[in-house]
Amino acid sequence: MLPDFEMIIHKFPREDITIIPIADVHLGARECMEQEFISFIDSVKNKPNVYLVLGGDLINNATRSSVSNIFEETIRPSAQKKEMAKILEPVKDQILCAVGGNHERRSGKDADDDPMYDILCKIDKEEIYRESMAFVKLQFGEQDASGTKNPTYTLVVTHGAGGGMLTSGAVLRGERFGYAIDGMDALIMGHTHKPFTTTPGKIVIDSHNNKVSVRPFKVINMTSWLEYSGYAAQKMLLPSVHSLHTITLRGKRKEMVVTM
């Protein structure tokens, strides 16, 4: 398995691209919106300039020691891996990166296994898998003789951690971690099932050019693919809406547009 800090690099022509980040599908859970997820994947299959980021917890992966009840799974965990790989196979060349989530990591603790890595291996994309965090560089166009700089974007993708009843807790955790990473255009995370986008900024000192500026970055928290029921209702967790993010990267100038 490749180290988390080994950067994943993709190159594109100078055309706009769309990225849709996916996490927290929880395939195998009774509450999983499985048919909606399959329909979504079918809708983006082979669509030009549309790409996916996989942020973990794609399968529910209940174990005897987990909070999830293994006897309530609609698909046994070994079959969850196979089914997810089957769903993703048609869009495998549109996947920019993948990271594991806490539900996949259950198997590492119990059986020294990594279901997310197995899924990526099954579709021959293990080189874009990172266990904990992915650093992704997206380059547009080729350097020309004039030395013109073409747009380059850097994304950091992690599943996320921590709970919290309110969205504000997830916002605080994401922004606080984002301040620790220099040179990043967007931090993409999930786990809390609360979709949101914020745009904090950092003060950047450029001692080479004697400039001080404020550099913004995006914090994007991915939606889940779960109906409100079961564990969430039992624990009196607040319901959240299902709302996919769309990230547009301009290919001819540096601009990132995030919509929900």
C-alpha positions in Angstrom: 0.0 0.0 0.0 1.3 3.5 -0.9 2.1 6.0 1.9 -0.5 8.7 2.5 2.0 11.5 1.7 2.8 10.2 -1.8 1.0 12.7 -4.0 -1.5 11.6 -6.6 -1.1 13.6 -9.8 -3.6 13.9 -12.7 -3.1 16.0 -15.8 -5.9 17.5 -18.0 -6.3 19.6 -21.1 -7.2 23.2 -20.5 -10.9 22.5 -20.2 -13.2 22.8 -17.1 -13.8 19.6 -15.2 -16.5 18.7 -12.6 -15.7 16.7 -9.5 -18.4 15.0 -7.3 -17.1 13.8 -3.9 -18.7 10.6 -2.6 -18.6 9.2 0.9 -20.8 7.5 3.6 -22.8 5.3 1.3 -22.8 2.5 3.9 -23.8 -0.2 1.5 -25.3 -3.1 3.5 -27.0 -0.9 6.1 -30.8 -1.1 6.2 -31.0 2.7 5.8 -28.7 2.8 2.7 -30.1 4.6 -0.4 -28.7 1.8 -2.6 -30.9 2.3 -5.6 -30.3 6.1 -5.6 -26.6 5.5 -5.4 -26.6 3.1 -8.3 -28.7 5.5 -10.3 -26.3 8.3 -9.6 -23.3 6.2 -10.7 -25.2 5.3 -13.9 -25.9 9.0 -14.5 -22.2 10.0 -14.5 -20.9 7.0 -16.3 -18.8 8.0 -19.3 -19.9 11.6 -18.9 -17.1 13.9 -20.3 -15.0 15.8 -17.8 -16.9 14.4 -14.8 -14.8 12.8 -12.0 -15.3 11.3 -8.6 -13.5 11.4 -5.3 -14.2 8.5 -2.9 -14.1 9.5 0.8 -14.6 6.3 2.7 -17.4 4.4 4.4 -18.6 3.1 1.1 -19.7 -0.1 2.8 -21.3 -0.5 6.3 -19.0 -3.4 7.2 -20.6 -4.3 10.6 -18.5 -6.6 12.8 -19.3 -8.3 16.1 -17.3 -5.6 18.0 -18.8 -2.6 16.1 -21.6 -0.3 17.0 -23.5 -1.5 13.9 -25.5 -4.7 14.4 -24.1 -7.4 12.1 -27.4 -9.2 12.1 -29.2 -6.2 10.6 -27.0 -6.0 7.5 -28.9 -6.4 4.3 -25.7 -7.8 2.6 -23.0 -9.7 4.4 -19.7 -7.7 4.6 -17.8 -9.8 2.2 -20.6 -9.4 -0.4 -20.6 -5.6 0.3 -17.1 -5.4 -1.1 -18.0 -7.3 -4.2 -21.1 -5.3 -4.8 -19.4 -2.0 -4.4 -16.7 -3.0 -6.8 -19.3 -4.0 -9.3 -21.1 -0.7 -9.0 -17.9 1.3 -9.4 -16.4 -0.7 -12.2 -18.0 1.3 -15.0 -16.7 4.6 -13.6 -13.3 3.4 -12.4 -11.4 5.7 -14.9 -13.3 8.7 -13.5 -12.1 8.2 -10.0 -9.4 10.6 -8.9 -8.6 9.1 -5.5 -10.0 7.0 -2.7 -9.5 6.9 1.1 -10.7 4.6 3.7 -13.3 5.4 6.4 -13.9 4.3 10.0 -16.3 1.6 8.8 -13.7 0.0 6.5 -11.1 0.3 9.3 -13.2 -1.9 11.5 -11.7 -4.9 9.6 -8.2 -3.7 10.2 -8.7 -3.8 13.9 -10.5 -7.2 13.9 -8.9 -9.1 11.1 -6.0 -7.1 9.6 -8.0 -6.5 6.5 -8.8 -3.3 4.5 -12.1 -3.7 2.5 -11.5 -0.3 0.8 -8.2 -1.4 -0.6 -9.8 -4.7 -1.7 -12.5 -2.7 -3.6 -9.9 -0.6 -5.4 -7.8 -3.7 -6.2 -10.9 -5.4 -7.7 -11.3 -2.5 -10.2 -7.5 -2.2 -10.8 -7.2 1.3 -9.3 -5.2 0.5 -6.1 -2.5 3.1 -7.1 -5.0 6.0 -6.3 -5.9 4.6 -2.9 -4.6 6.0 0.4 -5.4 4.5 3.7 -5.9 7.8 5.7 -5.5 10.9 3.6 -5.0 11.6 -0.1 -3.1 14.6 -1.5 -4.2 15.2 -5.1 -2.6 17.6 -7.6 -4.6 18.5 -10.7 -2.6 20.1 -13.5 -4.2 21.7 -16.6 -2.5 22.2 -19.9 1.2 22.1 -20.8 3.9 24.6 -20.1 4.4 26.7 -23.2 7.4 28.6 -24.4 6.2 31.9 -22.9 6.4 30.5 -19.4 2.7 31.1 -18.8 1.5 29.2 -15.7 -1.5 27.0 -16.3 -4.0 26.3 -13.5 -3.0 23.8 -10.8 -5.2 22.7 -8.0 -4.4 20.8 -4.8 -7.1 18.8 -2.9 -6.7 17.0 0.4 -9.2 14.2 0.9 -9.8 12.4 4.3 -12.8 10.6 5.7 -12.9 12.8 8.8 -13.4 12.0 12.5 -15.3 13.1 15.6 -19.0 13.4 16.3 -21.1 16.3 17.4 -24.8 16.9 17.3 -24.6 20.2 15.4 -23.1 21.1 12.0 -21.0 23.8 13.7 -18.9 21.2 15.4 -18.0 19.6 12.1 -17.3 23.0 10.6 -14.9 23.9 13.5 -13.1 20.6 13.2 -12.7 20.9 9.5 -11.5 24.5 9.4 -9.1 23.9 12.3 -7.5 21.0 10.5 -7.4 23.0 7.3 -5.2 25.6 8.9 -2.5 23.0 9.4 -2.1 22.3 5.7 -0.3 24.9 3.5 -0.8 25.1 -0.3 -4.2 23.4 -0.3 -7.2 24.6 -2.3 -9.8 22.4 -0.7 -10.1 20.0 2.2 -12.8 17.3 1.4 -14.1 15.2 4.2 -17.2 13.3 5.4 -18.1 11.1 8.4 -20.5 13.5 10.1 -23.2 13.1 7.4 -23.7 16.9 7.4 -23.1 18.4 4.0 -21.7 22.0 4.0 -19.1 24.2 2.4 -17.1 27.0 4.1 -14.3 29.3 2.8 -11.8 30.2 5.5 -8.6 32.1 4.6 -5.0 32.0 5.7 -2.6 35.0 5.9 0.3 34.1 3.5 3.7 35.7 3.7 5.7 35.7 0.5 9.2 36.8 1.6 10.6 36.2 -1.9 8.3 38.9 -3.4 7.8 40.9 -0.2 4.1 40.4 -0.3 1.5 39.5 2.3 -1.9 38.2 1.2 -4.9 36.3 2.3 -5.3 32.9 0.5 -8.8 31.2 0.8 -9.4 27.5 0.8 -12.6 25.4 0.8 -13.7 23.0 3.4 -16.2 20.6 1.9 -18.1 18.1 4.0 -19.7 15.3 1.9 -23.3 14.1 2.2 -24.3 10.6 3.3 -26.5 8.1 1.4 -28.6 7.1 4.4 -32.3 7.5 5.2 -33.0 8.8 8.7 -33.7 5.7 10.8 -32.1 3.0 12.9 -29.0 4.0 14.8 -29.4 7.8 14.1 -33.0 7.8 15.4 -32.1 5.6 18.4 -29.3 7.9 19.5 -31.5 11.0 18.9 -29.1 12.4 16.3 -30.3 15.2 14.2 -31.4 14.3 10.7 -29.4 15.8 7.8 -30.4 16.3 4.1 -28.9 14.4 1.2 -27.2 17.0 -0.9 -24.3 16.3 -3.3 -21.5 18.8 -3.9 -20.4 19.7 -7.4 -16.9 21.1 -7.6 -16.0 22.9 -10.9 -12.4 23.6 -11.7 -11.7 26.1 -14.5 -9.1 24.9 -17.0 -8.0 28.2 -18.4 -7.8 30.3 -15.2 -7.5 29.4 -11.5 -11.0 29.3 -10.1 -12.9 26.8 -8.1 -16.7 26.9 -7.9 -18.5 24.7 -5.3 -22.3 24.2 -5.4 -24.7 21.9 -3.6 
